[in-house]
Amino acid sequence: MNNLAAIPVAAVLLHALAVLEVPGFLELDEDFVIAHPPHLPQDKTLDSEHIILCAPSYVSSPAAQYTGGLYARADEGYDGSDYCEIEMVYEAQPGGDLMAHAAACAKAVADWLASRQTTAEASGDESGADDTDEVRTSTTEVC
């Protein structure tokens, strides 16, 4: 039997990301989950494109207290402390099931990250060192 009172929302989100092989981690200071491209090391995540997954009641809250409103927002990072929003990747309506929202959110995150990699590959970058350079240039200008 699952006891949702003992499982934090963050664990559910991290599990949903892991099922789709999307790396993610809990940012303790801000209380949200961060997903990032697989080629990017975790310690470089906040300096580049990443996705913040957040729930209104905070991701450290027990899953049993989830009331909906989960969202995922793609951000561009600068020096690990400043962010510029790129776009909203997923937004759940209030209410609903956390497990279903987490799975749908993880799918949207995986699709968004894959589309960014495909865009960089289509530009002719075969080095593999950083697939997001051209994308970053186009989004940074709106910040």
N, C-alpha and C positions, 0 to 999 in steps of 0.2 A: 504494500500500500504506500502511495506517495504522500508524504506529509509536506504540503506546500508552505506550511508555517515555518519550516526550518530551512527552506531553500530560498536564497536571495534572487531577485529578478536578474541580477548580473550573471548568475550561474546559468540560468535558462538562456539568456542571450548568448553567452559564450559557447554554450553547448550547441545552439542553433547555428552559430557561425562555424564551429568546428566540424559539424556534420557536412557542411559545404566546402570545407578546407579553406576557410577564410581566417587568417590570423587575427586575433583580437586580444585585448587585455583590459583590465579594470583600472581606470585612472582614479586612484583613491582620493586625491586632493579635490577633484571636481565631482566625484561620484557619478561617472558615466563610463560606458564601455567604448573603447576605440577600436575600430577595425582598420586594417591597412593592407596594401598590396603584398602578396607573398614574397616578392623580391626585396622588399624594404625591411631592414632590421628594425626591431621594436624601438631601439634607442634613437632612431632617425625619423620615426613616424611623425612626430609633431613638427618637423621641419619641412614636411612635404604634404601631398594630398592624403587625407585620411577621412574617415567617417566616424562621427560621434553618434552613438546610440544612447538615447536618454528616455526615461519615463518620468512623468510628472511627480511621482512619489519617490523618486530616486531609485537607482538600480541596486542599492544596498538593502532596500526594504524587502521584507519577505514577499515571495511570489503570491501568497494568499491575499495580500493587500493590494495587488495590482488592480487598477480600475480603468485601464485603457490609456490611450494617448501616447503610446510609444512612438518615437520618431527617430529617424536616422538622417543626419545632415552632413553632406560632404563639405569639408573645409580645406583650405590651403593654409599651411602653417608657415610661420616666419620665426625663426630662432627659438622655437619651442614654447613661446609665451604669447604670441599674437596670432589671431586667426582671421581669415576672410572667408565668408560663406560662399560656396560655389553654387550649391543647389540642395533642395530638400529631396532626399532619395526615397524616403518612406514616411508615411504618417498614418497611424491607426486612429480610428475614431474612439471616443470614450466608450467604456464598456468592452465586452468581449473577453475572449479567452487568451491569456498570456501565451500559452504554447502556440496557438494559431498565429497570433501577432508576431511572436518571435521568429517562427518559421518563415512567414511572409516577409518580414523585415530582413532576415538573413539572405533570402533569395534576392531581394531588391539590392542589397549591398553587394552580393556576389556579382550580380548582373552589371551593376554600375562600375565596379572595379574592373571587370572583364572588358567592358566597353571602352574604358580609358586605356587599357593595355592594347586593345585592338586598334584604337585611334593612333597611338604612338607607333605601333608596328606598321601601320599603313603609311605613315609618314616617311618610311625608309630607314628608321633607326634600327640597325641590326646589332649594335654594340651590346645591348642588354644591360648596360650599366645603370641607366635611369630612363625608364620608358615614359616618363611624364614631362620631360623638359618642354616640348612644344605645347602641350596642353597647359602647363603652368603659365607659360608666357601669355597665352590668350586669356586666361582667367585672372591673372594678376592685375591686368590693366583696369579692371572694373572695381578694384578694391579702393 
